[in-house]
Amino acid sequence: MATRSKWQGLATEAVNPRSRDIDMLTAAEIVEMMVLDSRTVLTAVQREKAHIARGAELMAETVLNGGKFIFAGAGTSGRLGVLEAAELPPTFGIDPAAAQAIMAGGPTAVHRAKEGVEDDYKEGARAMRRLRPSRKDVVIGISASGITPFVRGAVTRARGARARIIGITSDPRSELKALADVTIVLAVGPEVIAGSTRLKAGTATKIALNMLTTAAMVRAGKTYGNLMVDVQSNSDKLRDRARRIVSGVTGLDEEAAGALLERARWNVKAAILMEQAGVTREAAVSRLRVEPRLRKLLGRG
């Protein structure tokens, strides 16, 4: 008797009836079909906004308590986690060690797909163990199918270390639900190319990750209003942005803002606090260590 495929019934493997004859369409018709089909992405994200908000609060607590984020995934899901971890330090000024990612196949799999590595449960556990997760940390397990063994191994190991878990999946029946404190289910429906979760599932996952990390960083005081006050000013563009931020908040012209930033060693928050509170750089940095939320230090919120 033939054994039924364990993947056949997954939401991510379903065949999209709208695209059955996609290979008979013109490029313009394919694009139009994909535009219409992608409308389910924002609907799926909107349905999960309460869970995304809860996950963001967990992540904000992690930042304020000195913990770290660890993103875990395979294939597209893994690459999205790597991207998120890479972009948090320059955007929000967190220590690179506080935003890490593991993916099936290791770093080389980011640039070149490795087949089969996602099936290694033990390697997921080993990769997570090397990062020494603790109860202060949040692990974000990303698996569109919801059953990726590498991710399950990583998340199970993190759970054993009492880290908090956020699961992101496209399958409402995902095994991640049993392991996660918060599960975000992005039910986008079948892809135009059956099983190609780099499409709608990947897009929805990227949106959810953007929301999770941005909301978390804002809640942790990494912005002042919508200004990137913890930006790392290590390029001409970012130094220019830093000058404009300081100028906009303090009312100084950009030349004076630049001089202030020089004295603050290009620490935007410290520069603003130095000007607004009339304190030295050392005093500003000391205050920010205790309370990183600039608005609170300035008594404006």
C-alpha positions in Angstrom: 0.0 0.0 0.0 1.4 3.4 -1.0 2.3 5.7 1.9 0.6 9.1 1.8 3.0 12.1 1.6 3.3 13.9 4.9 3.7 17.1 3.0 0.7 16.7 0.6 -1.8 18.1 3.1 0.2 21.2 4.0 -1.3 24.6 3.2 2.0 25.6 1.7 1.9 22.7 -0.8 -1.7 23.4 -2.1 -2.3 24.0 -5.8 -3.7 27.4 -6.7 -6.6 27.0 -9.1 -6.1 30.5 -10.5 -2.7 29.7 -11.9 -3.2 26.2 -13.3 -2.6 27.5 -16.8 0.1 30.1 -15.9 2.5 28.6 -18.5 0.1 29.7 -21.2 0.0 33.3 -20.2 2.0 36.3 -21.4 4.4 38.0 -19.0 2.0 40.9 -18.5 -0.8 38.4 -17.7 1.4 36.6 -15.2 2.3 39.8 -13.5 -1.4 40.8 -13.3 -2.3 37.4 -11.9 0.4 37.8 -9.2 -0.7 41.3 -8.3 -4.2 40.1 -7.7 -3.1 37.0 -5.9 -0.8 39.0 -3.6 -3.8 40.8 -2.1 -4.1 38.0 0.4 -0.8 38.9 2.0 -1.9 42.1 3.8 -5.2 40.4 4.8 -3.2 37.5 6.4 -0.9 40.0 8.2 -3.9 42.0 9.4 -5.6 38.9 10.9 -2.5 38.3 13.0 -1.8 41.9 14.2 -2.7 41.1 17.9 -0.2 38.2 17.9 2.4 40.4 16.1 1.9 43.1 18.8 2.3 40.6 21.6 5.5 39.3 20.0 6.8 42.9 19.7 6.2 43.5 23.4 8.2 40.3 24.3 11.0 41.6 22.1 11.0 45.1 23.6 11.3 43.5 27.1 14.3 41.6 25.8 16.0 44.7 24.6 15.4 46.6 27.9 16.6 43.6 29.9 19.8 43.1 27.9 18.8 39.9 26.2 19.2 38.9 22.6 17.1 37.9 19.6 17.9 34.7 17.7 16.2 34.1 14.3 16.1 30.5 13.1 14.9 29.2 9.8 15.7 27.3 6.6 15.7 28.4 3.0 13.8 31.6 2.4 12.7 31.7 6.0 16.3 31.4 7.2 17.4 34.2 4.8 14.7 36.5 6.0 15.9 35.9 9.6 19.5 36.6 8.6 18.5 39.8 6.9 16.5 41.0 10.0 19.4 40.2 12.3 21.9 42.0 10.0 19.8 45.2 9.7 19.0 45.8 13.4 22.4 46.9 14.7 23.0 49.8 12.1 19.4 50.9 12.2 18.8 50.9 16.0 22.3 50.8 17.4 22.0 47.5 19.2 25.1 45.3 19.7 25.5 42.8 16.8 25.7 40.0 19.4 22.2 40.9 20.5 20.7 40.1 17.1 21.8 36.7 15.7 20.5 34.2 13.2 21.0 30.6 12.4 19.9 28.9 9.2 20.0 25.3 7.9 23.2 24.8 6.0 25.1 27.5 7.8 26.3 30.9 6.5 27.0 29.6 2.9 23.4 28.6 2.5 22.5 32.3 2.6 23.9 32.8 -0.9 23.5 29.3 -2.3 20.6 27.0 -1.6 21.5 23.7 0.0 18.9 20.9 -0.3 18.2 18.5 2.5 19.8 20.5 5.3 16.4 21.6 6.6 15.6 18.0 7.5 18.4 17.9 10.2 16.7 18.3 13.6 19.9 17.6 15.5 21.8 20.3 13.6 19.1 22.8 14.5 19.5 22.0 18.2 23.3 22.1 17.9 23.3 25.5 16.1 21.0 26.9 18.8 23.1 25.5 21.6 26.2 27.2 20.3 24.4 30.6 20.8 23.7 29.7 24.4 20.1 31.0 24.7 18.8 31.9 28.1 15.5 33.0 29.7 16.5 36.7 28.9 16.3 35.9 25.1 13.7 35.6 22.4 14.0 33.1 19.6 12.0 33.7 16.5 11.4 30.3 14.7 10.4 30.8 11.1 8.9 27.9 9.1 6.4 28.5 6.3 5.4 24.9 6.3 5.4 24.7 10.1 7.2 21.3 10.2 10.8 22.1 9.3 12.9 19.7 11.4 15.9 22.1 11.6 13.7 24.9 13.0 11.9 22.5 15.4 15.2 21.3 16.7 16.4 24.9 17.2 13.3 26.0 18.9 13.0 22.9 21.1 16.6 23.5 22.3 15.8 27.2 23.1 12.6 26.2 24.9 14.7 23.9 27.1 16.9 26.9 28.0 13.7 28.8 29.0 14.0 31.3 26.2 10.7 32.8 25.0 9.6 31.7 21.6 7.8 33.5 18.7 6.8 31.2 15.9 6.0 32.4 12.4 4.4 30.0 9.9 1.9 29.8 7.1 0.2 26.6 8.3 -2.6 27.0 10.8 -1.8 23.4 12.1 1.9 24.1 12.6 3.8 22.2 15.2 5.3 25.5 16.3 2.1 26.3 18.2 3.0 23.7 20.8 6.5 25.2 21.3 5.8 28.9 21.1 4.7 31.6 23.5 3.3 33.5 20.5 2.5 32.0 17.2 1.9 34.2 14.1 0.0 32.2 11.4 0.2 34.0 8.0 -2.4 32.0 6.1 -1.8 33.5 2.6 -3.3 30.6 0.6 -1.6 28.6 -2.1 1.2 30.1 -4.1 0.9 30.8 -7.9 3.8 28.3 -8.2 2.7 25.4 -5.9 5.0 25.1 -2.9 7.1 28.2 -3.7 7.0 29.9 -0.3 9.5 32.5 -1.3 6.4 34.2 -2.9 3.4 35.2 -0.8 4.5 33.4 2.4 7.9 35.0 2.1 6.4 38.5 1.6 4.0 38.1 4.5 6.9 36.9 6.7 9.0 39.9 5.8 6.2 42.2 6.6 5.6 40.5 10.0 9.3 40.6 10.8 9.4 44.3 10.0 6.5 45.0 12.3 7.8 42.8 15.1 11.3 44.4 15.2 10.2 48.0 14.5 7.5 48.0 17.1 9.9 46.3 19.6 12.6 48.9 19.0 10.2 51.8 19.2 8.8 50.5 22.5 12.4 50.1 23.8 13.2 53.7 23.1 15.3 53.2 20.0 13.5 56.1 18.3 12.5 59.6 19.3 9.1 60.0 17.6 9.9 58.5 14.2 13.5 59.6 14.2 16.3 57.0 14.2 18.2 58.4 17.2 20.2 55.3 17.9 21.5 55.2 14.3 25.2 54.2 14.0 26.7 57.2 12.2 29.4 55.3 10.3 28.9 56.6 6.8 28.5 60.0 5.1 24.8 59.4 4.5 24.2 58.4 8.2 26.3 61.3 9.5 24.2 63.6 7.4 21.0 62.0 8.8 22.4 62.3 12.3 23.0 66.1 11.8 19.4 66.5 10.5 17.9 64.6 13.4 19.8 66.6 16.0 19.0 69.9 14.2 15.3 69.0 14.0 15.0 68.0 17.7 17.1 70.8 19.2 16.5 73.7 16.8 20.2 74.1 16.1 21.3 74.7 12.5 23.1 71.8 10.8 26.6 73.2 11.3 26.0 73.6 15.0 24.4 70.2 15.2 27.5 68.7 13.5 29.8 70.4 16.0 27.6 69.1 18.9 27.7 65.6 17.4 31.5 65.8 17.2 31.6 66.5 20.9 29.1 63.7 21.6 31.3 61.3 19.4 28.4 60.9 17.0 26.1 59.6 19.7 22.8 61.2 18.5 20.9 60.6 21.8 23.7 61.9 23.9 24.0 65.0 21.7 20.3 65.8 22.0 20.5 65.3 25.8 23.6 67.4 26.1 21.9 70.3 24.3 18.4 70.0 25.9 19.5 69.2 29.4 22.7 71.2 29.5 24.9 68.2 30.6 28.3 66.9 29.6 28.7 63.9 27.3 29.7 61.7 30.2 26.6 62.7 32.1 24.4 62.1 29.1 25.8 58.7 28.4 25.5 57.8 32.1 21.8 58.8 32.1 21.1 56.8 28.9 22.6 53.7 30.4 19.9 53.9 33.2 17.0 55.0 31.0 17.5 54.5 27.2 14.2 56.2 26.3 15.1 59.8 25.3 11.5 61.1 25.5 11.3 60.0 29.2 14.7 61.6 30.0 13.5 64.9 28.5 10.2 64.7 30.4 8.2 64.7 27.2 6.3 61.5 27.5 
